Structures are given as C-alpha cells and as structure tokens.
C-alpha cells in the first residue's frame, strides 16, 4: 500500500515503515509491560476502551464539527468528510467539546486509569487539558519528543494517543520511531533538543519535518499502521513520533491525553485553570540543530 510520511511516498508495510507490535499479551503483567516499554518505547493495546463508547464520542465530535460548518454539508456526518479547501476547528483544551461527558467517557476511561495504576503501582492522574484534533487532507505531524511541550512535572509522564473511530494509515495515523528512547545514536538529540522547553527556550516543537531523515541519520525503525475504535498507544516523553499524511478527504479524529503518578508534580501549564503554552517567539529548528550538532 502506498502511504505518505512527511514529504515521502512509501510502501507500507516495508523496511522503511513496518507494523507496530501489539502488547495485549502483556496486559496482566506490570513487569512485562515495562519490559515492552523498554524494548519498543511504546505500548499498543488493541480494544482497551469499549468500542461503542469511542464511536458514541466520535458522533458527538462530528456533530459539533457540523455545527461549526467544517464538514461537507451534503455528506453523511459520520463520514467526517472535509470540503475542498475546508477549514479546521480548534477543539483541544480544558473545556468545551473535549469535556463533553461522552468524550470524557473515552479520555478518562476506567480502563486507562487501570492500565496506568498497574504500571505505576500507585494512583494515576490525567491532565484536564485534552488535545482533541481533526486532521485534514494533506496534513501531518512532524517528528518530535513530547518532553519539549510538557517537561516541567513528573519524570513518569506518558502520552496516550486515542483514535476516534477506525482509521487507516492513509488517514494520517501515529507512527513511532522504535529505539529513539534509548539508542546511543539518539543520545545527542535527547541531551539537546530533548531538554528544551518550547515556552522557556522559544523553539519550535518539531525536530524534523521529514521523519525519514531521523532513521537515515540516527537509526531506529519507524513503525505505524491502522487503528480501530478502542485501541490506544502510549509512550514516554523521549520517544520520537510523528504521523503519516492524511491522503483521504475524511478528517482524522484523535485525541492525546497524558497520565502520570498522582503524587508526582504536575506541569503547571496543563493543570486545571492552566493557560497552556504562552509566548510567541519560536526559534527556527534548523538553526537550533546546527548549534547542537544534530
């Protein structure tokens, strides 16, 4: 299958972009889950959240988008079709559609809390801020670490990426650079870019707009694939990730949420009442990388 990753057209599956490994077999074993996180830098769990709850939340979000007039008027709402030259709608935040009860049933599912309480061996909390997104045609996310956006709190902070519906890789799904969290070849990136803060240091967040440059220069293996309603994938703050490009005319609906031990400090930007990112100056990443020697 032909997919696009950043600027490049690739075959999937292939040596350049291979399938993700599932971790359902390790769910009952906390040590096994940590070993898998150490091996891969992520956990993909199929069907963790009740499928019908995810589909109900998807319908709520799409009806909201219809009210905001960002869907093709003549197409079925549940298809989430983007009109030609269409515009996006901001849905992330600590209130609004991201906090609709049906959406929170997914984003704060008991199954998610149970997973992280098993991992941490103690109570977990999740940020009130929810990164709910509708990604349109030809859009994608460049390669980056999440640490640069939310690195001021717990050292045990994890991102959870949740697809709202059944998504093919051609709709622009999450991809992980396996090994980026621990390979020696990524050490310089982790010690420079991986210690930055987009607000404090005034840098742009993406490390690389062409994700394949990452593995060509530093190694690792890009992995991705299709996702289904109920699936989740979680990873730490220094796992490099990106998305494939949405080659369809349908919005890709997904949400990022964060989980950490409840007793740990929380990044103040994402607490309830936090203002999120601030500051407008963003240093060009190319000049920053030249300075860091990466």
Secondary structure, 3 states (H helix, E strand, C coil): CEEEECCEEEECCCCCCEECCECHHHCCCHHHHHHHHHHHCEEEECCCCCHHHHHHHHHHHHHHHHHCCCECCCCCHHHCEECCCCCCCCCCECCHHHHCHHHHHHHCCHHHHHHHHHHHCCCEEECCCEEEEEECCCCCCCEECCHHHHCCCCCCCEEEEEECCCECHHHCCEEEEECCCCCHHHHHHHHCHHHCCCCCCCECCCCECCCHHHHHHHCCEEEECCECCCCEEEEECCCCEEECCCCCCECEEEEEEEEEECCCCCCHHHCCCCCCCCCCCCECHHHHHHHHCC
